[in-house]
Amino acid sequence: MKKTIRLLAVLLSALMIILAFASCADKGEGDTTTAAGGTQGQGSDVTAEVTTERLDDFGRPWVEDELPETLDMGGRDFNIHTRGNVERYEWLATEENGEMLNDAIYHRNLTVEERYKVKLNIIAEGSWSDYGTKSLPKITSSIKTNDGFYDLLAGYGSVTSLATSGLLYDLTKLDRIKLEKPWWSQNFNEEVSVKGANYFAVGAMSLSMVYSMENIFVNTDILADSAGPSYSIYKTVKDHGWTFEELEARAKEAWQDKNANGIADNGDIVGLASGDPGGNTALGFLYCTGITLTFHDAEGALTTEGFDVDKGDVIMDEVIKLLYESEGCVPNDQAKVEFSDGTSLFCFHWLYWGQTKYAKNMDHYGVIPMPLLNKDQPDYVTPVQAGMHIYCIPIDVKDVEQNSIVTEALAAESYRTLLPSYYEIVLKTRYAKDAETSQMIDIIYNTASFDFAYIFRSDTDYSTQFKNMITSKTNTLSSTYKAIKRTADASFTRLNESLAPKN
């Protein structure tokens, strides 16, 4: 996994900041106030000027977006395509209803519509299961026929094929898109760049990026019973002690073989359950070790050079041991234990489930990051599950200048209002039962990381080879890596050619 730098500027506590800076959080330029009664020299009364910094509504330094303040685009339609099963968490809000996330989306959309006199049309259709077979072919055909229908794509999975087919703009070539701004993820930019070209971006618009962060849910009731009231999982995390070894020990300690069959399965109180099919679990526990699969050479081209086979071999052994051989851990192919039933101490999933299915059980669970491989690992690493939207602009848009302006404005406004509302209040307050859980979500957010091979998994099976090895429960990395590398190098050669900057 690449460096775990922050995705965006650190988001301060919204409620505390609003209270602290209420007097200076308006949208004007820096305010000037006077403070009387100061002293200078021999105690003479003076009046000193104090200039305050311009802040946004959540108390962060205001970041200009370098866009026209206003522009009349004539009320034109701006068509945004998104999957129909997740649009309500990112785009769809037709009116205010008092629900914080809905209203934040509504006002984000309305602000941009009024600023540039456009009409945002949200085209929500399909789901993750049929995106590659229905939605993407429809989009691809539209772009190839040059009808200019789609203005912005909240793409998913195999949407990367649009880039390799030359159907997307290189965002680095669009003057109005400023990928270095805090509303775009710098970590993602670095990871998906090929020789300086970049066709996709995520950031403040991508709430799906936040709720796709992988984590461990903890049943705090079971933990108190098995580990004792003096044990704090949160302190263990903050003390850099939340490792594979610690997870295994706590899982074994919590396991209760209720049906007395000698294996952890349905009917037991288990230590670790996975809330998804084996592929996400395997890659989640692989990537959280900090392993790096994809590298960039001096010219920014993709390469496998730099992969440490010996280290990778050790990591593969440890991941397979944890998932399939540890006492109290339930493999996906052995049983399906529902965390919401209160029968599992730990559950691997992504944050979305704390926002939705598990929200009703808030009083009985906590949220912690994925574990360290061992204490030598410098920091926690949070893999981001494949469900996130990645944004791109089709090559056939009718006015790329206008499209760039609206896209950048949506991203900037999302940074100022939508993401803070979602992260600080919806996740850290509403769905986090205490201050310590909120601190854990901060750790998860601040260590989110990406891998090119996983994002472009429909164009290269490099990461899939590792996943398959883990789910087969047999580590053959040392004997098969040469073949894996040969295949990966061939796919990277094709990707370097198709994704390189075009003159």
NUNU-848394 format. One record per residue (C-alpha): y, x, z; residue number from 1. Coordinates in nm, 4 decimals. Example, Ala and Ser with C-alpha at 12.3 -4.5 7.8 and 13.67 -1.06 7.14 Angstrom:
residues 2
         v         u         w    n
   -0.4500    1.2300    0.7800    1
   -0.1060    1.3670    0.7140    2
end
This chain:
residues 503
         v         u         w    n
    0.0000    0.0000    0.0000    1
    0.3459    0.1252   -0.0746    2
    0.6148    0.1929    0.1822    3
    0.6752   -0.0926    0.4187    4
    1.0523   -0.1002    0.3931    5
    1.2383   -0.4144    0.4757    6
    1.2309   -0.6825    0.2057    7
    1.5809   -0.8044    0.2776    8
    1.8520   -0.7281    0.5316    9
    1.7360   -0.7921    0.8867   10
    1.7933   -1.1589    0.9717   11
    1.9522   -1.2007    1.3146   12
    1.8835   -1.4979    1.5369   13
    2.0699   -1.7859    1.3777   14
    2.1583   -1.9882    1.6819   15
    2.2684   -1.6890    1.8897   16
    2.4784   -1.5508    1.6083   17
    2.6458   -1.8822    1.5311   18
    2.7512   -1.9083    1.8943   19
    2.8659   -1.5483    1.9109   20
    3.0624   -1.5487    1.5896   21
    3.1709   -1.9109    1.5583   22
    3.5339   -1.8088    1.5528   23
    3.4986   -1.5787    1.2520   24
    3.2138   -1.7107    1.0422   25
    3.4201   -1.8979    0.7869   26
    3.4127   -1.8243    0.4170   27
    3.7539   -1.6625    0.4019   28
    3.8380   -1.2994    0.3659   29
    3.8424   -1.0764    0.6714   30
    4.0503   -1.2422    0.9451   31
    4.3256   -1.0620    1.1309   32
    4.3857   -1.1469    1.4953   33
    4.6167   -0.9991    1.7570   34
    4.5343   -0.8861    2.1072   35
    4.8275   -0.8724    2.3487   36
    4.8489   -0.6753    2.6705   37
    4.6984   -0.3511    2.5462   38
    4.8386   -0.0224    2.6719   39
    4.9460    0.2884    2.4982   40
    5.0907    0.6018    2.6596   41
    5.2633    0.5050    2.9837   42
    5.1353    0.1476    2.9921   43
    5.3801   -0.0059    2.7471   44
    5.2822   -0.3527    2.6300   45
    5.1760   -0.3425    2.2625   46
    5.0250   -0.5821    2.0156   47
    4.7165   -0.4421    1.8371   48
    4.5694   -0.5788    1.5181   49
    4.1931   -0.6372    1.5104   50
    4.0387   -0.7010    1.1710   51
    3.7107   -0.8913    1.1739   52
    3.4450   -0.8590    0.9099   53
    3.3721   -1.1459    0.6756   54
    3.0463   -1.3117    0.7801   55
    2.8160   -1.5735    0.6352   56
    2.7096   -1.8886    0.8198   57
    2.4383   -1.6949    1.0036   58
    2.6569   -1.4113    1.1235   59
    2.5485   -1.1461    0.8743   60
    2.7971   -0.9346    0.6788   61
    2.9027   -1.1240    0.3692   62
    2.7639   -0.9736    0.0469   63
    2.9536   -1.0505   -0.2715   64
    2.7464   -1.1621   -0.5669   65
    2.9650   -1.0114   -0.8440   66
    2.9555   -1.3379   -1.0382   67
    3.2373   -1.5557   -1.1733   68
    3.3703   -1.7675   -0.8872   69
    3.3435   -2.0716   -1.1096   70
    3.2396   -2.1384   -1.4689   71
    3.2145   -2.4640   -1.6590   72
    2.8800   -2.4720   -1.8400   73
    2.9447   -2.8251   -1.9582   74
    2.6886   -2.9979   -1.7417   75
    2.4007   -2.8402   -1.9310   76
    2.0441   -2.8777   -1.8109   77
    1.8883   -2.5784   -1.6399   78
    1.5116   -2.6243   -1.6420   79
    1.3094   -2.4527   -1.3695   80
    0.9303   -2.4615   -1.3910   81
    0.7267   -2.4470   -1.0720   82
    0.3794   -2.5463   -0.9573   83
    0.3632   -2.9087   -0.8525   84
    0.1748   -2.8477   -0.5292   85
    0.4322   -2.6165   -0.3702   86
    0.7674   -2.7182   -0.5197   87
    0.8667   -2.9171   -0.2113   88
    0.8734   -2.5935   -0.0110   89
    1.1018   -2.4125   -0.2526   90
    1.2841   -2.6402   -0.4951   91
    1.2486   -3.0149   -0.4628   92
    1.5102   -3.1954   -0.2539   93
    1.6770   -3.4943   -0.4165   94
    1.8939   -3.5924   -0.1204   95
    1.9704   -3.5090    0.2399   96
    1.7198   -3.6524    0.4850   97
    1.7978   -3.4647    0.8078   98
    1.5000   -3.2289    0.7729   99
    1.6310   -2.8753    0.7905  100
    1.4355   -2.7180    0.5036  101
    1.4900   -3.0138    0.2702  102
    1.8615   -3.0151    0.3396  103
    1.8903   -2.6369    0.2943  104
    1.7229   -2.6643   -0.0479  105
    1.9420   -2.9611   -0.1400  106
    2.2655   -2.7830   -0.0512  107
    2.1544   -2.4572   -0.2202  108
    2.0920   -2.6460   -0.5436  109
    2.4090   -2.8558   -0.5153  110
    2.6288   -2.5531   -0.4447  111
    2.5154   -2.3767   -0.7622  112
    2.5347   -2.6959   -0.9701  113
    2.8944   -2.7587   -0.8647  114
    2.9966   -2.3946   -0.8976  115
    2.8844   -2.3667   -1.2600  116
    2.8710   -2.7288   -1.3778  117
    2.4984   -2.7324   -1.4511  118
    2.2179   -2.9760   -1.3753  119
    1.9067   -2.8214   -1.2205  120
    1.5914   -2.9920   -1.3433  121
    1.2802   -2.9049   -1.1433  122
    0.9696   -2.9325   -1.3616  123
    0.6866   -2.9422   -1.1102  124
    0.3370   -2.9725   -1.2513  125
   -0.0146   -2.8462   -1.1949  126
   -0.1375   -2.6267   -0.9120  127
   -0.2858   -2.2829   -0.8536  128
   -0.6237   -2.4009   -0.9843  129
   -0.5058   -2.5002   -1.3323  130
   -0.1951   -2.2847   -1.3757  131
   -0.3694   -2.0404   -1.6104  132
   -0.5464   -2.3094   -1.8126  133
   -0.2767   -2.5778   -1.8419  134
    0.0721   -2.4818   -1.7261  135
    0.0861   -2.1263   -1.8598  136
   -0.0471   -2.2069   -2.2107  137
    0.2154   -2.4816   -2.2362  138
    0.4909   -2.2408   -2.1298  139
    0.3634   -1.9661   -2.3603  140
    0.3582   -2.2006   -2.6605  141
    0.7114   -2.3158   -2.5855  142
    0.8475   -1.9605   -2.5723  143
    0.6642   -1.8553   -2.8871  144
    0.8096   -2.1492   -3.0797  145
    1.1561   -2.0447   -2.9586  146
    1.2544   -2.3901   -2.8357  147
    1.4454   -2.2514   -2.5367  148
    1.3266   -2.5268   -2.3049  149
    1.2515   -2.3233   -1.9911  150
    1.5454   -2.1451   -1.8290  151
    1.3731   -1.9970   -1.5234  152
    1.0067   -1.9688   -1.4321  153
    0.8729   -1.9688   -1.0769  154
    0.5563   -1.8088   -1.2094  155
    0.2193   -1.7500   -1.0528  156
   -0.0884   -1.5338   -1.1115  157
   -0.1481   -1.4897   -1.4809  158
    0.2212   -1.5418   -1.5589  159
    0.2226   -1.1609   -1.5877  160
    0.0719   -1.2096   -1.9342  161
    0.4149   -1.3267   -2.0513  162
    0.5519   -0.9813   -1.9768  163
    0.2703   -0.7933   -2.1467  164
    0.3140   -1.0225   -2.4505  165
    0.6840   -0.9428   -2.4780  166
    0.7946   -1.2966   -2.3872  167
    1.0193   -1.2124   -2.0920  168
    1.3507   -1.0388   -2.0445  169
    1.3565   -0.7034   -1.8701  170
    1.5709   -0.8031   -1.5726  171
    1.7152   -0.4531   -1.5425  172
    1.8837   -0.5076   -1.8816  173
    2.0685   -0.8218   -1.7684  174
    2.4115   -0.7270   -1.6354  175
    2.4463   -1.0350   -1.4184  176
    2.1149   -0.9777   -1.2362  177
    2.1712   -0.7248   -0.9582  178
    1.8242   -0.6335   -0.8357  179
    1.9704   -0.3957   -0.5792  180
    2.1294   -0.6837   -0.3866  181
    1.9707   -0.7975   -0.0583  182
    1.8563   -1.1283   -0.2055  183
    1.5968   -0.9389   -0.4106  184
    1.3040   -0.7513   -0.2550  185
    1.3480   -0.3785   -0.3076  186
    0.9870   -0.3136   -0.2143  187
    0.8672   -0.5518   -0.4850  188
    1.1116   -0.4084   -0.7392  189
    0.9771   -0.0597   -0.6818  190
    0.6147   -0.1697   -0.6973  191
    0.6237   -0.3684   -1.0250  192
    0.8608   -0.1390   -1.2109  193
    0.7125    0.0406   -1.5122  194
    0.9197    0.3294   -1.6457  195
    1.2263    0.1532   -1.5059  196
    1.1578   -0.1848   -1.6638  197
    1.1114   -0.4897   -1.4429  198
    1.0223   -0.8384   -1.5657  199
    0.9707   -1.0126   -1.2316  200
    1.1548   -1.0420   -0.9027  201
    1.0999   -1.2033   -0.5649  202
    1.3258   -1.2414   -0.2675  203
    1.5329   -1.5078   -0.0967  204
    1.4422   -1.7726   -0.3558  205
    1.0751   -1.7034   -0.2898  206
    1.0008   -1.8970    0.0263  207
    0.6448   -1.8857   -0.1040  208
    0.6618   -1.5084   -0.0534  209
    0.7376   -1.5625    0.3159  210
    0.4736   -1.8244    0.3784  211
    0.2174   -1.6239    0.1768  212
    0.2393   -1.3329    0.4225  213
   -0.1067   -1.2730    0.5659  214
   -0.1522   -1.2711    0.9403  215
   -0.3882   -1.3436    1.2273  216
   -0.3680   -1.6686    1.4221  217
   -0.4731   -1.6430    1.7870  218
   -0.6116   -1.9189    2.0067  219
   -0.4280   -1.8299    2.3253  220
   -0.6438   -2.0545    2.5419  221
   -0.9642   -1.8788    2.4362  222
   -0.7947   -1.5400    2.4724  223
   -0.6879   -1.6169    2.8298  224
   -1.0420   -1.7239    2.9166  225
   -1.2141   -1.4249    2.7578  226
   -0.9668   -1.1403    2.8191  227
   -0.8147   -1.2628    3.1420  228
   -0.4582   -1.3743    3.2246  229
   -0.3288   -1.0183    3.2619  230
   -0.4050   -0.9275    2.8985  231
   -0.1167   -0.9677    2.6524  232
   -0.1968   -0.9579    2.2808  233
    0.1755   -0.9354    2.2083  234
    0.2171   -0.6281    2.4244  235
   -0.0880   -0.4759    2.2557  236
    0.0783   -0.5281    1.9168  237
    0.4118   -0.3843    2.0297  238
    0.2369   -0.0859    2.1897  239
    0.0735   -0.0004    1.8549  240
   -0.2678   -0.0887    1.9943  241
   -0.3620   -0.3798    1.7699  242
   -0.6340   -0.2030    1.5667  243
   -0.9653   -0.2844    1.3996  244
   -1.1374   -0.1552    1.7129  245
   -0.9310   -0.3806    1.9392  246
   -0.9966   -0.6849    1.7207  247
   -1.3705   -0.6161    1.7239  248
   -1.3748   -0.5734    2.1019  249
   -1.1836   -0.8948    2.1682  250
   -1.3915   -1.0888    1.9154  251
   -1.7161   -0.9764    2.0768  252
   -1.5803   -1.0563    2.4218  253
   -1.4828   -1.4112    2.3199  254
   -1.8012   -1.5042    2.1312  255
   -2.0109   -1.7747    2.2955  256
   -2.3455   -1.8324    2.1252  257
   -2.3553   -2.2040    2.2000  258
   -2.6571   -2.2777    1.9788  259
   -2.8459   -1.9674    2.1002  260
   -2.9503   -1.8526    1.7536  261
   -2.8204   -1.4982    1.7884  262
   -2.5539   -1.5184    1.5161  263
   -2.1918   -1.6301    1.5167  264
   -2.1736   -1.9560    1.3245  265
   -2.0772   -2.3222    1.3391  266
   -2.1284   -2.4627    1.6840  267
   -2.0281   -2.1414    1.8610  268
   -1.7010   -2.0191    2.0038  269
   -1.6517   -1.7274    1.7619  270
   -1.4306   -1.4216    1.7727  271
   -1.3003   -1.4045    1.4169  272
   -1.3106   -1.6656    1.1422  273
   -1.1525   -1.6554    0.7977  274
   -0.9714   -1.9588    0.6684  275
   -1.0201   -1.8867    0.2992  276
   -1.2801   -1.7679    0.0453  277
   -1.3954   -1.4075    0.0692  278
   -1.1619   -1.2558   -0.1888  279
   -0.8373   -1.3030    0.0032  280
   -1.0012   -1.1966    0.3273  281
   -1.1446   -0.8799    0.1739  282
   -0.8182   -0.7710    0.0136  283
   -0.6130   -0.8728    0.3174  284
   -0.8128   -0.6472    0.5479  285
   -0.8214   -0.3727    0.2848  286
   -0.4471   -0.3652    0.2224  287
   -0.3499   -0.3939    0.5897  288
   -0.4954   -0.0434    0.6419  289
   -0.2063    0.0974    0.4389  290
   -0.4288    0.1996    0.1475  291
   -0.2484    0.2659   -0.1818  292
   -0.4295    0.1873   -0.5066  293
   -0.1506    0.2183   -0.7627  294
    0.0986    0.5015   -0.8033  295
    0.3890    0.5889   -1.0338  296
    0.4279    0.9278   -1.1969  297
    0.7522    1.1203   -1.2388  298
    0.8505    0.9009   -1.5359  299
    0.7728    0.5773   -1.3535  300
    0.4506    0.5099   -1.5418  301
    0.1518    0.3525   -1.3663  302
   -0.1254    0.5880   -1.2630  303
   -0.4263    0.6100   -1.0339  304
   -0.3578    0.9774   -0.9638  305
   -0.3042    1.0223   -0.5940  306
   -0.5824    0.7953   -0.4727  307
   -0.7755    0.9606   -0.1896  308
   -1.1422    0.8756   -0.2490  309
   -1.2618    1.0215    0.0811  310
   -1.0073    0.8224    0.2812  311
   -1.0803    0.5134    0.0743  312
   -1.4503    0.5530    0.1460  313
   -1.3863    0.5522    0.5207  314
   -1.1602    0.2477    0.4944  315
   -1.4167    0.0536    0.2907  316
   -1.6817    0.1236    0.5553  317
   -1.4536    0.0022    0.8304  318
   -1.3532   -0.3178    0.6485  319
   -1.7155   -0.4091    0.5681  320
   -1.8193   -0.3346    0.9269  321
   -1.5433   -0.5517    1.0705  322
   -1.6005   -0.8507    0.8445  323
   -1.9778   -0.8542    0.8187  324
   -2.1344   -0.6514    1.0980  325
   -1.9229   -0.7046    1.4093  326
   -2.0498   -0.9309    1.6856  327
   -1.8676   -1.2612    1.7025  328
   -1.7168   -1.2310    1.3526  329
   -1.8123   -1.5021    1.1046  330
   -1.8567   -1.3955    0.7401  331
   -1.7376   -1.6500    0.4850  332
   -2.0821   -1.6818    0.3297  333
   -2.2441   -1.7526    0.6669  334
   -2.0393   -2.0384    0.8096  335
   -1.7072   -2.2161    0.7802  336
   -1.5390   -2.2321    1.1181  337
   -1.2158   -2.4328    1.1321  338
   -0.9556   -2.2646    1.3474  339
   -0.7833   -2.5994    1.4038  340
   -1.0964   -2.7217    1.5833  341
   -1.0341   -2.4724    1.8636  342
   -1.3616   -2.2860    1.8141  343
   -1.2294   -1.9459    1.7051  344
   -1.0294   -1.6815    1.8910  345
   -0.8870   -1.5172    1.5787  346
   -0.8385   -1.6568    1.2301  347
   -0.7273   -1.4705    0.9186  348
   -0.4933   -1.6775    0.7044  349
   -0.1379   -1.6771    0.5731  350
    0.1736   -1.8044    0.7466  351
    0.1812   -2.1274    0.5474  352
   -0.0967   -2.2646    0.7659  353
    0.1097   -2.2237    1.0795  354
    0.3830   -2.4224    0.9080  355
    0.1465   -2.7001    0.7991  356
   -0.2115   -2.7549    0.9146  357
   -0.1913   -2.5691    1.2461  358
    0.1584   -2.6866    1.3405  359
    0.0212   -2.9700    1.5513  360
   -0.1723   -2.7149    1.7601  361
    0.1303   -2.4980    1.8389  362
    0.0686   -2.5051    2.2122  363
   -0.2714   -2.3412    2.1642  364
   -0.2086   -2.0603    1.9146  365
   -0.0006   -1.7519    1.8587  366
    0.0734   -1.5461    1.5477  367
    0.0220   -1.1695    1.5206  368
    0.0219   -0.9194    1.2318  369
   -0.2825   -0.7886    1.0515  370
   -0.4382   -0.5027    1.2527  371
   -0.3932   -0.1297    1.2053  372
   -0.6964    0.0618    1.0807  373
   -0.6487    0.2850    1.3850  374
   -0.3677    0.4226    1.5983  375
   -0.3016    0.6992    1.3452  376
   -0.1702    0.4422    1.0965  377
    0.2106    0.4721    1.1072  378
    0.2943    0.1018    1.0985  379
    0.1533   -0.2432    1.0460  380
    0.1192   -0.3557    0.6851  381
    0.1443   -0.7209    0.5867  382
   -0.0216   -0.8031    0.2539  383
    0.1338   -1.0946    0.0665  384
   -0.1239   -1.3436   -0.0591  385
   -0.1394   -1.4262   -0.4298  386
    0.0162   -1.7702   -0.3922  387
    0.3782   -1.6533   -0.4029  388
    0.6086   -1.7353   -0.6915  389
    0.7456   -1.4469   -0.8957  390
    1.0597   -1.5242   -1.0933  391
    1.1211   -1.4421   -1.4585  392
    1.3432   -1.5410   -1.7522  393
    1.1856   -1.6309   -2.0913  394
    1.2959   -1.4373   -2.3964  395
    1.3915   -1.7557   -2.5858  396
    1.6593   -1.8916   -2.3516  397
    1.9583   -2.0265   -2.5423  398
    2.2239   -1.8397   -2.3437  399
    2.0933   -1.5419   -2.1492  400
    2.4355   -1.4725   -1.9956  401
    2.4502   -1.8198   -1.8444  402
    2.0871   -1.8039   -1.7380  403
    2.1458   -1.4747   -1.5624  404
    2.4501   -1.6107   -1.3805  405
    2.2705   -1.9227   -1.2565  406
    1.9595   -1.7253   -1.1541  407
    2.1611   -1.4685   -0.9612  408
    2.3695   -1.7409   -0.7988  409
    2.0560   -1.9266   -0.6870  410
    1.9180   -1.6065   -0.5374  411
    2.2431   -1.5226   -0.3593  412
    2.2841   -1.8737   -0.2207  413
    1.9224   -1.8716   -0.1073  414
    1.9939   -1.5526    0.0846  415
    2.3000   -1.7007    0.2497  416
    2.1569   -2.0376    0.3519  417
    1.7987   -2.1211    0.2522  418
    1.6038   -1.8192    0.3730  419
    1.7808   -1.7965    0.7108  420
    1.7146   -2.1666    0.7693  421
    1.3487   -2.1284    0.6828  422
    1.2816   -1.8015    0.8576  423
    1.4974   -1.8213    1.1657  424
    1.4628   -2.1882    1.2507  425
    1.1670   -2.3417    1.0676  426
    0.9347   -2.0464    1.1373  427
    1.0770   -1.8551    1.4320  428
    1.1946   -2.1564    1.6307  429
    1.0261   -2.4766    1.5265  430
    0.6847   -2.3274    1.4550  431
    0.6948   -2.0427    1.7048  432
    0.6283   -2.1619    2.0566  433
    0.7911   -1.8722    2.2406  434
    1.0114   -1.5658    2.1995  435
    0.7133   -1.3318    2.1765  436
    0.5661   -1.5246    1.8834  437
    0.9027   -1.4984    1.7099  438
    0.8935   -1.1215    1.7618  439
    0.5509   -1.1126    1.5970  440
    0.6859   -1.2999    1.2938  441
    0.9643   -1.0400    1.2725  442
    0.7025   -0.7642    1.2595  443
    0.5070   -0.9506    0.9919  444
    0.8179   -1.0112    0.7812  445
    0.9517   -0.6585    0.8146  446
    0.6224   -0.4968    0.7092  447
    0.5438   -0.7165    0.4074  448
    0.4165   -0.5083    0.1176  449
    0.2908   -0.5420   -0.2391  450
    0.0529   -0.3753   -0.4819  451
    0.0972   -0.3676   -0.8597  452
   -0.2758   -0.3943   -0.9287  453
   -0.2957   -0.7137   -0.7243  454
    0.0146   -0.8728   -0.8755  455
   -0.1067   -0.7912   -1.2289  456
   -0.4679   -0.8788   -1.1457  457
   -0.5081   -1.0842   -1.4644  458
   -0.4219   -0.7708   -1.6659  459
   -0.6311   -0.5166   -1.4754  460
   -0.9382   -0.5596   -1.2572  461
   -0.8634   -0.2474   -1.0520  462
   -0.8069   -0.4272   -0.7194  463
   -1.0876   -0.6700   -0.8016  464
   -1.3348   -0.3816   -0.8049  465
   -1.2481   -0.3052   -0.4424  466
   -1.2650   -0.6716   -0.3450  467
   -1.6075   -0.7136   -0.5056  468
   -1.7378   -0.4071   -0.3274  469
   -1.6324   -0.5471    0.0092  470
   -1.7729   -0.8956   -0.0518  471
   -2.1016   -0.7408   -0.1702  472
   -2.1175   -0.5769    0.1760  473
   -2.2096   -0.2452    0.0131  474
   -1.9683    0.0468   -0.0049  475
   -2.0376    0.2342   -0.3279  476
   -1.6872    0.3750   -0.3683  477
   -1.7799    0.7435   -0.3589  478
   -2.0411    0.7009   -0.6337  479
   -1.8579    0.4468   -0.8526  480
   -1.4920    0.5463   -0.8282  481
   -1.5002    0.7650   -1.1392  482
   -1.6046    0.4636   -1.3441  483
   -1.3542    0.2385   -1.1662  484
   -1.0789    0.4925   -1.2300  485
   -1.1714    0.5262   -1.5970  486
   -1.1403    0.1503   -1.6486  487
   -0.8201    0.1337   -1.4468  488
   -0.6628    0.4215   -1.6397  489
   -0.7376    0.2441   -1.9669  490
   -0.5721   -0.0758   -1.8474  491
   -0.2760    0.1182   -1.7071  492
   -0.2292    0.2908   -2.0439  493
   -0.2049   -0.0498   -2.2112  494
    0.0323   -0.1786   -1.9424  495
    0.2527    0.1303   -1.9620  496
    0.2884    0.0708   -2.3350  497
    0.3484   -0.3039   -2.3195  498
    0.5826   -0.3002   -2.0192  499
    0.7886    0.0087   -2.0990  500
    1.1614   -0.0521   -2.1667  501
    1.2357   -0.1735   -2.5166  502
    1.5270   -0.0286   -2.7082  503
end
